[in-house]
Each structure stands twice: as structure tokens, then as C-alpha cells.
Amino acid sequence: MEAHKEILRLRATMQNAVLGQEDLVDKLLLAMLADGHLLLEGLPGSAKTRAIKALAAALDAPFGRIQFTPDLLPSDVTGTEVYHSEGGRETLSFQPGPVFNSVVLADEINRAPAKVQSSLLEAMEERQVTVAGKTHKLPALFLVMATQNPIEQEGTYPLPEAQLDRFLMKVRIDYPDDDNELRVMRLVRGEEGGTAGTVQPVAVDSVLEARRQIREVAISEAMERYIVGLVAATRRPEEFGGRLPDWLKVGVSPRASIAMDRCARANAWLQGRHQVEPDDIRSVAHPVLRHRLILHYEAEAQGVDSEQLIDELLGQVAVAV
């Protein structure tokens, strides 16, 4: 399985560039392999941007960066029609924006208002952009990797629910421990001194072949019903008991079950297995569900967050056998 070897090489390259964040690296790869988009949340300096740039550098694919600011315009993201006059002939031609890259870093996405954030909706869902009535297709490998600071920070806007639902996963990042902090300091010192080595980038064809193989990973009806049960428990919590009815206000959409199926199969493939196991589903439940759940305000007042809710969910829904 040449594609599997190439993806493992890509993982090793990224782990050498983003020290102490192995789970983050795996989630970035899962999003890419499952053909979805990823939202990273963490305090400034927690390697969000670095991780995405490391992925782009390790892939033989075009990279685009959008720095979201309050004065950003939708056309700065998607592109616009540009007027040309040549030889007395006036024409309009489309000038693609940075979204027309294979790996797109939407940096600090929640620092721009909803109008700009919504400019990504069509691109993320339909893999195309419509400008001035004309539709333009995006590349076969198209990933939006967005970063955001916690919404409690000044100058941030909460993302619209419709846009959040289009992210395959949301990953939260914490600071590294002391040992990895020391390794990071030494790594950056080496990069500044020009001692960092170069690696052969992984071809896009290897990623597309990996996706084809992941579509062939088997998932039994019992595992399918486990996914459906987890999703159903968010919509009908009174049927599952525990503290779910007291905590849940709005459940997840069908995008959640589709995302969990894709991510579970990608996780099994990444681990070298050809069939989905319950642990594959449990390992992706938090990043797939955490940004799609809406809690009761009473739960939030009690200090309950989405992580506790998902833990309760996994405890209440049993695997069908």
C-alpha cells in the first residue's frame, strides 16, 4: 500500500515540525483523508498556524492564506471580476482569490464579521465558487483549515451555525508540556540557523489514492447503528436518560453522522485496519460533535461544556451487537 506509506511519511514529517501535538497532527490528516475541513481553536502561540503550514509544506499542492480582519471583503476571499481594456476592447475576466488553492489557511477566521465568513459556505460545501453569475470549480484536493481564538477574546465574532456545521471536525489545542516546550525552543533555534532539513513532499495523487482506499474500508451494520444512535441521542435525549435531557438544547444535523462515518473509516485506515471498530468511532466523537451541539443555558450556567456532554453521550449509548 504505497499510499499508506506516503501518508505515514507525511505524518512523521509533520510531527517533526509540530512537536508535542501528535493528536493535532492526526486530526489534520483525518480531515484531509476524509475530504473535510478543520477548525482549530486555541490561544495565540499554540501552533495552530504552524501546523497547517507544516501540512501544506509537506504536500506537493498549492497553498493559500487568508488573514481574516474586520475590514476584509468577501471578494478578498473568493476573487472578483476584473475590468480590462486592450486595443479598444473592453472585457471582464475572473481573478481567482486565495480560496482557489488546495490547502487554504483561514487564519483567525472569527475576527471577521459573518458576511465575510459566509463567503466560504459555497466553497466548503459544494467545492465551487459563484461570482457574477459564473460558477468556478475548486481543485480536487481542497481543504479549508481555519484557526480561531477563543470567543471570549476581544474582537472576535462567533461563527454562524451553518458555517460551523460545514467543518468536519473542531480541534482544541492546548500549550505543550515543559519537555516539549524545550524541544520547540530548540527546533525554532535550529530553523533560524538554517539547520532544518528538507523533505520530499507527498504528491496529491497519493492523497487521492488514500481516499479511494478509505472508501473501501468496511463498516458493519452494528457500527453504523452505533453512529446513528449517538446522533439520535442528541436529538431525542429523553429516550436515552442520564443527564442528556437536562443539558441538550439542540442536537446535530445529518452532517454529523456522515462526518463520523468518514472520520471513523479514515482513522481505521490510518491505523492499518480494513474494518471500523468501536474505538474508531469513539476517538472521533469529540471533534466531530463538539461544535455542532447547543447546550441549555442552565447547563452552561452550571459549568457544563460540550466535552462533558459528549462523555455523557458515549456513556449512555451502547454499541449494538
GIRAFEN-V722927 format. One record per residue. N is the residue number from 1. RES is the residue in three letters. OMEGA is omega in degrees with one decimal (999 if undefined). D_LAST is the distance of its C-alpha to the last C-alpha in Angstrom with 1 decimal. Layout:
# GIRAFEN-V722927
N_RES_OMEGA_D_LAST + N_RES_OMEGA_D_LAST
This chain:
# GIRAFEN-V722927
1_MET_-177.1_31.3 + 2_GLU_179.8_34.4 + 3_ALA_179.4_32.8 + 4_HIS_178.1_30.3 + 5_LYS_-179.4_33.3 + 6_GLU_178.8_35.2 + 7_ILE_176.0_32.6 + 8_LEU_176.0_32.4 + 9_ARG_176.7_36.2 + 10_LEU_178.8_36.1 + 11_ARG_180.0_33.8 + 12_ALA_178.3_36.2 + 13_THR_-179.3_39.2 + 14_MET_178.9_37.8 + 15_GLN_176.0_36.9 + 16_ASN_-179.5_40.5 + 17_ALA_-179.2_41.8 + 18_VAL_-171.4_39.6 + 19_LEU_175.3_39.6 + 20_GLY_-178.8_37.1 + 21_GLN_-176.5_34.8 + 22_GLU_-180.0_32.1 + 23_ASP_177.3_29.4 + 24_LEU_179.1_31.7 + 25_VAL_180.0_32.4 + 26_ASP_-179.7_28.8 + 27_LYS_174.0_28.2 + 28_LEU_179.3_31.3 + 29_LEU_179.0_30.1 + 30_LEU_178.6_26.7 + 31_ALA_179.5_28.6 + 32_MET_-177.2_30.9 + 33_LEU_-179.9_28.3 + 34_ALA_177.4_26.2 + 35_ASP_180.0_29.5 + 36_GLY_-177.6_29.6 + 37_HIS_-172.5_32.0 + 38_LEU_175.0_32.0 + 39_LEU_179.3_33.6 + 40_LEU_178.7_34.9 + 41_GLU_178.4_36.1 + 42_GLY_179.6_38.3 + 43_LEU_178.4_41.7 + 44_PRO_178.0_44.6 + 45_GLY_-177.9_44.8 + 46_SER_172.3_41.1 + 47_ALA_178.5_41.1 + 48_LYS_-177.9_39.5 + 49_THR_-179.1_42.1 + 50_ARG_-178.8_42.6 + 51_ALA_-178.9_38.9 + 52_ILE_177.4_39.1 + 53_LYS_177.0_42.5 + 54_ALA_177.1_41.3 + 55_LEU_-179.4_38.6 + 56_ALA_-179.2_41.3 + 57_ALA_-178.1_43.7 + 58_ALA_177.5_41.2 + 59_LEU_175.7_40.6 + 60_ASP_-174.9_43.2 + 61_ALA_-179.6_42.9 + 62_PRO_-175.0_45.2 + 63_PHE_176.9_44.7 + 64_GLY_-178.9_45.9 + 65_ARG_175.8_46.2 + 66_ILE_177.1_46.8 + 67_GLN_-175.6_48.1 + 68_PHE_178.6_47.3 + 69_THR_-177.8_50.3 + 70_PRO_-177.6_51.5 + 71_ASP_178.2_54.0 + 72_LEU_178.7_51.7 + 73_LEU_177.2_51.9 + 74_PRO_179.7_49.2 + 75_SER_175.6_51.5 + 76_ASP_-179.7_51.4 + 77_VAL_-172.0_47.7 + 78_THR_-171.7_47.6 + 79_GLY_-175.4_51.1 + 80_THR_173.8_54.0 + 81_GLU_-177.7_56.6 + 82_VAL_-178.9_59.7 + 83_TYR_177.2_63.2 + 84_HIS_174.4_65.4 + 85_SER_-177.8_69.0 + 86_GLU_-179.7_70.4 + 87_GLY_-179.9_73.6 + 88_GLY_-179.7_74.0 + 89_ARG_-178.0_70.5 + 90_GLU_-179.2_68.0 + 91_THR_172.9_64.3 + 92_LEU_176.9_61.0 + 93_SER_-177.6_58.4 + 94_PHE_175.4_54.9 + 95_GLN_-175.4_54.6 + 96_PRO_174.9_50.9 + 97_GLY_-177.4_49.7 + 98_PRO_178.8_47.6 + 99_VAL_-179.3_44.4 + 100_PHE_174.4_45.2 + 101_ASN_-179.4_43.9 + 102_SER_176.7_40.7 + 103_VAL_-177.0_40.0 + 104_VAL_174.9_41.3 + 105_LEU_174.5_41.7 + 106_ALA_-170.3_42.0 + 107_ASP_-179.1_43.6 + 108_GLU_-172.6_43.6 + 109_ILE_-177.7_42.3 + 110_ASN_171.9_42.6 + 111_ARG_175.5_46.3 + 112_ALA_-179.4_47.1 + 113_PRO_-173.0_47.0 + 114_ALA_-178.2_44.4 + 115_LYS_179.7_46.7 + 116_VAL_179.2_46.5 + 117_GLN_-177.9_42.8 + 118_SER_178.3_42.1 + 119_SER_178.7_44.0 + 120_LEU_-171.3_40.9 + 121_LEU_-178.5_38.6 + 122_GLU_-179.4_39.5 + 123_ALA_-176.5_39.4 + 124_MET_-175.2_36.0 + 125_GLU_-171.7_34.3 + 126_GLU_178.4_36.3 + 127_ARG_176.3_37.7 + 128_GLN_178.6_41.2 + 129_VAL_178.2_44.2 + 130_THR_179.7_46.6 + 131_VAL_179.7_50.1 + 132_ALA_176.0_53.2 + 133_GLY_-179.8_51.3 + 134_LYS_-178.1_50.3 + 135_THR_-178.9_46.8 + 136_HIS_-178.1_46.4 + 137_LYS_176.5_43.3 + 138_LEU_-177.4_41.8 + 139_PRO_178.7_41.0 + 140_ALA_173.1_37.8 + 141_LEU_-178.1_36.9 + 142_PHE_-177.8_37.2 + 143_LEU_169.9_35.9 + 144_VAL_176.8_37.0 + 145_MET_-174.4_36.7 + 146_ALA_174.1_38.0 + 147_THR_173.8_39.1 + 148_GLN_173.2_39.9 + 149_ASN_177.6_41.4 + 150_PRO_-172.0_40.0 + 151_ILE_176.9_41.1 + 152_GLU_-177.4_43.1 + 153_GLN_-178.1_45.6 + 154_GLU_175.9_48.8 + 155_GLY_178.7_49.2 + 156_THR_179.1_45.5 + 157_TYR_174.6_44.0 + 158_PRO_179.7_40.4 + 159_LEU_176.3_38.7 + 160_PRO_-178.8_38.1 + 161_GLU_-179.1_34.5 + 162_ALA_178.2_34.7 + 163_GLN_177.2_35.5 + 164_LEU_-176.9_32.9 + 165_ASP_180.0_30.2 + 166_ARG_173.6_31.4 + 167_PHE_-179.9_30.7 + 168_LEU_-178.1_27.5 + 169_MET_170.5_27.4 + 170_LYS_-176.9_29.6 + 171_VAL_176.1_30.3 + 172_ARG_-175.2_32.4 + 173_ILE_175.8_34.8 + 174_ASP_177.7_36.6 + 175_TYR_179.0_39.7 + 176_PRO_175.3_39.4 + 177_ASP_-172.8_40.0 + 178_ASP_-178.3_43.5 + 179_ASP_179.0_43.0 + 180_ASN_174.7_41.6 + 181_GLU_177.4_44.4 + 182_LEU_178.4_46.9 + 183_ARG_178.2_45.3 + 184_VAL_-179.7_45.4 + 185_MET_179.3_49.0 + 186_ARG_178.4_49.9 + 187_LEU_-179.3_48.0 + 188_VAL_177.4_49.9 + 189_ARG_178.5_53.2 + 190_GLY_178.1_52.6 + 191_GLU_178.8_51.8 + 192_GLU_178.9_55.0 + 193_GLY_177.6_56.9 + 194_GLY_-178.3_55.7 + 195_THR_179.6_54.1 + 196_ALA_-178.8_50.6 + 197_GLY_177.7_49.7 + 198_THR_-179.8_48.6 + 199_VAL_176.5_45.6 + 200_GLN_-178.2_45.0 + 201_PRO_178.7_42.9 + 202_VAL_-177.0_39.8 + 203_ALA_177.1_40.3 + 204_VAL_-179.7_38.7 + 205_ASP_178.3_37.8 + 206_SER_178.1_35.6 + 207_VAL_-179.5_33.6 + 208_LEU_176.4_33.4 + 209_GLU_176.9_32.3 + 210_ALA_177.7_29.6 + 211_ARG_178.9_28.3 + 212_ARG_179.4_28.4 + 213_GLN_179.6_26.3 + 214_ILE_177.4_23.7 + 215_ARG_-179.7_23.4 + 216_GLU_177.2_22.3 + 217_VAL_-175.0_19.5 + 218_ALA_173.1_16.2 + 219_ILE_-175.5_13.4 + 220_SER_177.8_10.3 + 221_GLU_178.2_9.4 + 222_ALA_178.8_6.1 + 223_MET_176.8_8.8 + 224_GLU_-179.6_11.3 + 225_ARG_175.7_9.7 + 226_TYR_177.3_9.5 + 227_ILE_-179.7_13.2 + 228_VAL_178.4_14.1 + 229_GLY_178.1_12.8 + 230_LEU_179.5_15.0 + 231_VAL_-179.3_17.8 + 232_ALA_-179.3_17.7 + 233_ALA_176.7_18.0 + 234_THR_-178.0_21.2 + 235_ARG_-179.7_22.6 + 236_ARG_-174.0_21.6 + 237_PRO_-178.6_21.5 + 238_GLU_179.7_22.7 + 239_GLU_-173.6_19.4 + 240_PHE_173.7_17.6 + 241_GLY_-175.8_20.4 + 242_GLY_-179.8_21.7 + 243_ARG_-178.1_24.6 + 244_LEU_-178.4_23.3 + 245_PRO_-179.3_25.5 + 246_ASP_-173.0_28.5 + 247_TRP_-171.0_28.1 + 248_LEU_174.7_27.0 + 249_LYS_-179.6_29.6 + 250_VAL_179.3_28.4 + 251_GLY_-173.4_24.9 + 252_VAL_-179.1_24.3 + 253_SER_176.1_25.1 + 254_PRO_176.0_23.1 + 255_ARG_-178.9_24.7 + 256_ALA_179.6_22.3 + 257_SER_177.3_19.1 + 258_ILE_-179.8_21.2 + 259_ALA_-179.0_22.3 + 260_MET_177.1_19.0 + 261_ASP_-179.1_17.8 + 262_ARG_-176.6_21.2 + 263_CYS_178.8_21.3 + 264_ALA_178.3_17.9 + 265_ARG_177.3_18.9 + 266_ALA_179.2_22.4 + 267_ASN_177.7_21.2 + 268_ALA_-179.8_19.2 + 269_TRP_-179.3_22.4 + 270_LEU_178.0_24.7 + 271_GLN_177.4_22.9 + 272_GLY_-180.0_23.5 + 273_ARG_-177.0_20.0 + 274_HIS_-179.6_19.1 + 275_GLN_-178.7_15.4 + 276_VAL_175.7_13.9 + 277_GLU_-179.2_12.0 + 278_PRO_-179.7_10.9 + 279_ASP_176.7_14.5 + 280_ASP_-180.0_16.1 + 281_ILE_-179.7_15.0 + 282_ARG_-176.2_16.0 + 283_SER_-179.7_19.2 + 284_VAL_-175.6_20.4 + 285_ALA_-177.3_19.4 + 286_HIS_-179.4_22.8 + 287_PRO_179.9_25.1 + 288_VAL_-171.4_23.5 + 289_LEU_-166.1_23.4 + 290_ARG_-177.8_26.4 + 291_HIS_-178.4_29.1 + 292_ARG_-177.1_27.5 + 293_LEU_174.1_27.1 + 294_ILE_-176.3_30.1 + 295_LEU_170.6_30.4 + 296_HIS_179.7_32.5 + 297_TYR_176.8_35.9 + 298_GLU_178.5_35.5 + 299_ALA_178.7_32.6 + 300_GLU_178.6_34.8 + 301_ALA_178.6_37.7 + 302_GLN_179.9_35.6 + 303_GLY_178.5_35.0 + 304_VAL_176.9_31.3 + 305_ASP_-176.7_30.4 + 306_SER_-179.9_27.6 + 307_GLU_178.2_26.3 + 308_GLN_-179.6_25.8 + 309_LEU_-179.3_24.2 + 310_ILE_174.7_21.6 + 311_ASP_177.8_20.9 + 312_GLU_178.7_20.5 + 313_LEU_-179.7_18.2 + 314_LEU_177.5_15.9 + 315_GLY_-175.5_16.1 + 316_GLN_-176.7_15.4 + 317_VAL_-178.8_12.4 + 318_ALA_176.1_9.1 + 319_VAL_177.2_6.3 + 320_ALA_179.9_3.8 + 321_VAL_999_0.0
